[in-house]
Amino acid sequence: MPVAELLTRHPDAWRRATRAPFLDAVRDGTLPAGAFDTWLVQDAHFVADLLRFQARLLARAPRPASAVLAAGCVALVEELAWFSSVAAGRGLDLAAPRLPATVAYAQLLDRLDAADAGTALTALWTIERTYLDAWSAALPGAPGYREFVEHWTVPGFAAYVAGLAAVAGDADDAVFLEVTAAEEAFWGMALS
């Protein structure tokens, strides 16, 4: 079963992962700046964890997945540089402690290092597809957040997600549900 079928097999989990109150508040402008800044710092931690996971996956994945995984690693390195620039401009400390949802997500990525490559690829596709769909639902974003929403919905990112779908292989319901639960918790962390 192609991974995209997971979205229709688990519509409630998908909705919770991609239609969070955090994102609604970004879209309508009601999200407090402090909550967004907290989320940004935690997302920078997550991206660093994701880069480590994806680099290890690149080393063990089937050859047809190499190009898309390598391009994703490069994009994550660029994203970390972007986070540094944004943090400097907003006066954020990217060395701030990780919150529990960020720690839990890192632990999930560590566990996925022991999974077979197909399962890990399904997880990576789920992570990235969630991110794309979630931010797309926040379009155009309130003026104070518009630049961020636009940054995370560029056509190149959609093409990358499609590339991951093509190499992910058979869908894995269990890992899909684990990732969507982690995403739901991650969106909610800045509001709690």
Backbone torsions as a table, in degrees:
resi	resn	phi	psi	omega
1	MET	NA	129.1	176.7
2	PRO	-63.0	148.7	-176.4
3	VAL	-60.9	-31.2	-178.4
4	ALA	-60.8	-24.7	178.9
5	GLU	-68.3	-17.9	177.5
6	LEU	-61.2	-30.7	-178.6
7	LEU	-64.1	-36.8	179.7
8	THR	-88.7	-21.9	176.9
9	ARG	-74.1	-28.2	-176.4
10	HIS	-131.9	62.0	-173.9
11	PRO	-64.8	-33.7	-179.4
12	ASP	-68.8	-43.8	177.7
13	ALA	-63.0	-40.1	-179.5
14	TRP	-65.8	-43.1	179.2
15	ARG	-61.6	-44.4	-179.8
16	ARG	-64.0	-32.6	-178.4
17	ALA	-78.8	-23.5	-173.4
18	THR	-117.7	-4.5	-178.1
19	ARG	-129.4	56.9	-175.1
20	ALA	-83.4	151.9	175.0
21	PRO	-54.7	-34.6	176.7
22	PHE	-55.0	-47.6	-177.3
23	LEU	-69.7	-37.8	175.6
24	ASP	-59.3	-41.5	-178.9
25	ALA	-69.7	-31.3	174.0
26	VAL	-66.7	-42.5	-178.3
27	ARG	-66.0	-43.4	-175.2
28	ASP	-96.0	-1.9	174.7
29	GLY	84.9	11.7	-178.2
30	THR	-93.6	-0.4	-179.8
31	LEU	-76.7	125.4	176.8
32	PRO	-63.1	141.0	-178.7
33	ALA	-56.4	-37.1	179.9
34	GLY	-62.7	-38.2	178.1
35	ALA	-66.7	-40.5	179.0
36	PHE	-65.7	-42.3	179.3
37	ASP	-63.5	-40.2	175.5
38	THR	-59.1	-46.4	-179.6
39	TRP	-62.8	-42.3	-180.0
40	LEU	-58.0	-46.0	-179.1
41	VAL	-63.0	-43.0	179.6
42	GLN	-67.6	-35.7	178.2
43	ASP	-67.2	-35.0	175.8
44	ALA	-62.6	-41.4	174.9
45	HIS	-60.0	-45.9	-178.9
46	PHE	-60.8	-43.9	-179.1
47	VAL	-61.8	-38.4	176.3
48	ALA	-63.1	-42.1	177.2
49	ASP	-65.0	-40.7	-179.4
50	LEU	-65.7	-38.4	177.6
51	LEU	-60.7	-45.0	178.5
52	ARG	-61.7	-44.8	178.7
53	PHE	-61.0	-47.4	-175.7
54	GLN	-68.1	-35.8	177.6
55	ALA	-64.9	-40.4	177.3
56	ARG	-68.1	-37.0	177.7
57	LEU	-65.6	-40.9	177.4
58	LEU	-55.1	-40.2	-177.6
59	ALA	-67.9	-22.0	-175.5
60	ARG	-120.3	-3.2	-176.9
61	ALA	-75.2	158.9	175.0
62	PRO	-59.5	148.2	-176.4
63	ARG	-50.5	-41.3	-179.3
64	PRO	-61.3	-19.1	179.6
65	ALA	-89.0	-9.6	-172.2
66	SER	-57.9	-48.1	-174.7
67	ALA	-63.8	-45.0	-178.7
68	VAL	-68.1	-37.7	178.4
69	LEU	-68.2	-40.4	179.0
70	ALA	-64.2	-43.4	178.1
71	ALA	-63.0	-37.7	177.1
72	GLY	-64.3	-39.3	177.5
73	CYS	-62.7	-44.0	178.3
74	VAL	-60.5	-43.7	179.6
75	ALA	-62.6	-37.2	178.7
76	LEU	-68.3	-37.4	175.2
77	VAL	-61.1	-43.6	178.4
78	GLU	-65.5	-37.0	179.1
79	GLU	-64.5	-39.1	178.4
80	LEU	-64.8	-37.8	175.8
81	ALA	-64.9	-39.7	177.7
82	TRP	-63.0	-43.3	177.5
83	PHE	-59.0	-41.2	178.8
84	SER	-60.9	-42.9	179.1
85	SER	-65.4	-45.5	179.1
86	VAL	-62.6	-43.3	-179.3
87	ALA	-61.9	-42.0	178.4
88	ALA	-62.3	-42.6	-179.6
89	GLY	-67.7	-29.1	-177.9
90	ARG	-101.3	-0.7	179.9
91	GLY	70.4	36.3	-177.9
92	LEU	-98.3	147.7	178.3
93	ASP	-99.9	103.7	-179.5
94	LEU	-72.4	-6.2	175.4
95	ALA	-93.8	6.7	178.5
96	ALA	-58.8	151.1	-177.9
97	PRO	-59.9	150.4	176.2
98	ARG	-75.0	139.5	175.6
99	LEU	-85.1	162.7	-175.5
100	PRO	-53.8	-38.5	179.8
101	ALA	-65.5	-34.5	178.7
102	THR	-70.5	-42.3	177.1
103	VAL	-61.4	-45.3	-179.2
104	ALA	-62.8	-38.9	179.2
105	TYR	-66.6	-41.6	177.2
106	ALA	-61.0	-39.0	177.9
107	GLN	-65.6	-37.5	175.4
108	LEU	-62.6	-45.0	178.2
109	LEU	-61.7	-38.8	176.8
110	ASP	-62.7	-42.3	177.7
111	ARG	-64.2	-35.9	-179.6
112	LEU	-68.2	-18.7	174.4
113	ASP	-62.8	-26.3	180.0
114	ALA	-90.0	-9.1	-179.6
115	ALA	-78.3	160.5	175.3
116	ASP	-64.7	159.5	-174.5
117	ALA	-60.3	-37.4	179.7
118	GLY	-62.4	-42.6	177.9
119	THR	-65.4	-43.1	179.3
120	ALA	-64.3	-37.6	177.5
121	LEU	-67.1	-38.8	175.6
122	THR	-61.9	-42.1	178.3
123	ALA	-62.1	-45.6	-179.3
124	LEU	-63.0	-44.1	176.9
125	TRP	-59.1	-43.7	-179.2
126	THR	-61.7	-44.0	178.2
127	ILE	-57.0	-52.1	-174.0
128	GLU	-73.1	-36.8	178.0
129	ARG	-67.1	-38.6	176.8
130	THR	-59.7	-47.3	-178.2
131	TYR	-60.5	-46.3	-179.2
132	LEU	-63.3	-49.1	-177.9
133	ASP	-67.7	-37.5	179.7
134	ALA	-63.8	-48.8	-179.8
135	TRP	-70.0	-32.1	176.4
136	SER	-63.6	-35.3	177.7
137	ALA	-69.0	-20.2	179.6
138	ALA	-89.3	-4.1	178.7
139	LEU	-60.6	144.6	-0.8
140	PRO	-84.0	-6.6	-176.8
141	GLY	85.9	144.4	175.9
142	ALA	-64.3	155.8	-176.2
143	PRO	-48.8	-40.7	-178.3
144	GLY	-69.8	-15.3	-177.2
145	TYR	-120.9	-3.3	-173.1
146	ARG	-56.6	-43.1	-178.2
147	GLU	-60.3	-33.9	180.0
148	PHE	-73.3	-44.0	179.0
149	VAL	-60.8	-44.2	178.5
150	GLU	-63.5	-39.1	-179.9
151	HIS	-59.8	-38.3	-175.1
152	TRP	-95.5	11.9	178.3
153	THR	-129.8	20.5	-178.9
154	VAL	-65.8	150.3	-179.4
155	PRO	-56.6	-33.5	179.2
156	GLY	-62.3	-34.9	177.9
157	PHE	-68.7	-40.6	177.0
158	ALA	-61.7	-39.1	178.4
159	ALA	-65.4	-38.9	177.1
160	TYR	-62.1	-45.0	179.3
161	VAL	-62.0	-40.6	176.8
162	ALA	-63.4	-38.3	176.8
163	GLY	-63.3	-39.8	176.4
164	LEU	-63.6	-40.4	179.0
165	ALA	-60.7	-37.1	-178.0
166	ALA	-69.0	-28.3	-177.7
167	VAL	-103.4	-5.3	-174.3
168	ALA	-69.7	-27.1	-179.3
169	GLY	79.7	-149.4	-177.5
170	ASP	-69.0	143.9	-179.5
171	ALA	-70.5	150.8	177.6
172	ASP	-126.1	104.2	-176.0
173	ASP	-59.9	-42.2	-175.4
174	ALA	-63.2	-46.2	-178.5
175	VAL	-70.8	-34.4	175.4
176	PHE	-57.7	-46.4	-178.9
177	LEU	-68.6	-35.1	175.8
178	GLU	-63.1	-45.7	-177.9
179	VAL	-67.6	-43.2	-179.4
180	THR	-64.3	-35.0	176.1
181	ALA	-66.1	-39.6	178.0
182	ALA	-65.4	-39.3	177.8
183	GLU	-64.1	-44.7	179.3
184	GLU	-58.1	-44.3	179.3
185	ALA	-65.8	-37.5	-177.9
186	PHE	-67.2	-42.6	177.1
187	TRP	-61.8	-38.2	-175.4
188	GLY	-77.0	-18.0	-172.1
189	MET	-61.0	-38.4	-176.0
190	ALA	-75.6	-15.5	180.0
191	LEU	-94.6	-9.6	-177.1
192	SER	-95.2	NA	NA
